[in-house]
Amino acid sequence: MRKIREYREHAAECREMARVASAGHRAQLEEMAATWDQLAEARARQLAKEGKSEEEDDRQPEEVTPAGSNPLER
């Protein structure tokens, strides 16, 4: 599972790219940013149910994705 921080970083990256993108791509990137925000909120709710904080989430070991398994790298 990814960390809240990672979700928020992805949302910020999408918004940064949207600033310079064409109108069509801008809308897609803003939608992607909103989705990353929703994932961050869902993770925060999950952590709250588990009695954990965002700081504890950040201290968890990084998730390792095997090379070639990330569809965004293709």
N, C-alpha and C positions, 0 to 999 in steps of 0.2 A: 504494500500500500504506500502511496506517495504521501508526502508530508504537506501540511497546509502551506508552508512557506513555498514549496515547489509549485503548488497550484497557483498561488498569488503571483509568483515570478512569471509563470506562463501567461497569466492574464495581462500582466504589465507589458510583456513582450508583444503580445497581440495588439494591445492598444498603441504601442510605439510604432509598430509596422502600419497600423491603420492610419496614423497621422499622415503618412506619405503615400499611401496606396490610392489607386484609382477608386472611384465611387463604388463600383461593383465589389471590388476586393475589400474595400473599407467595411462594407456592411457584413461581409463574411467574417472578417477579423474581429469586428466588434461582437458578433454573435459568439465566436470562439472564446473571446475574453469573458463574456457573460457565463458561458458554460464552465470555464475554469473557476470563476467566482463561485458558481453553484457547487462545484466539487469541493472547494475550500470550505464552504458553509456546511456541507454534508459531513465532511471530515471533522469539523469543529463540533458538530452535534454528536457524532460518534464518540469523540474523545470525552465530551461532557458526560455522556451516558456511562462511560468507563471510569469516570472520576479523574480524568487526566487533563493536563493543561497543554496549551500549544507549545510551551517551553519543553515539556516532557516529550512531545511529539518530535521536536527538533533534535532531541538527544538520542532518539532511536537510530539504530544503524541505517545507513543509506541502503535503499533498495538497489540491487544490482540486476540489470537487464542484460541477458546474454547477447553478444554481438549477433546482429542479423535478425533479432526477434522484435525489434522496434519497427513498426510499419512506417513511421515517419522517416526512417533512414533509407528506405527503399527508393 
